[in-house]
Amino acid sequence: MDIPVTITDKALKEIQHIKSNKNIPEQYGLRIGVKGAGCAGVNFVLGFDTPKDDDVTYALPHVAVYIAKKDTMYLIGLVLDFYEGDDAKGFLFSHPDQDEKA
């Protein structure tokens, strides 16, 4: 099964960098999910965690990705990127299909 989120090479490198340099335990993987899936929309969440019973696990180079089954429909087509500029740096979630329609 394909991962519902596209993770750019730049984001994947940063995830691998954080995991190896912040003493994240080996059994932890990247959790991608949603919070507040109601009328006001959703907020995407990102962090390191262990797998849960209701997760689908995806194997990426040097890191596992955990997504709760209930969050999958909100994540389909989403792109996770990493931005690093003079003004800020951090992970960015975008939905190219929605961006094109705006």
Summary of the structure (lengths in Angstrom):
residues: 102
radius of gyration: 13.9
end to end distance: 30.2
largest distance: 41.2
contacts: 244
relative contact order: 0.23
helix: 25%
strand: 44%
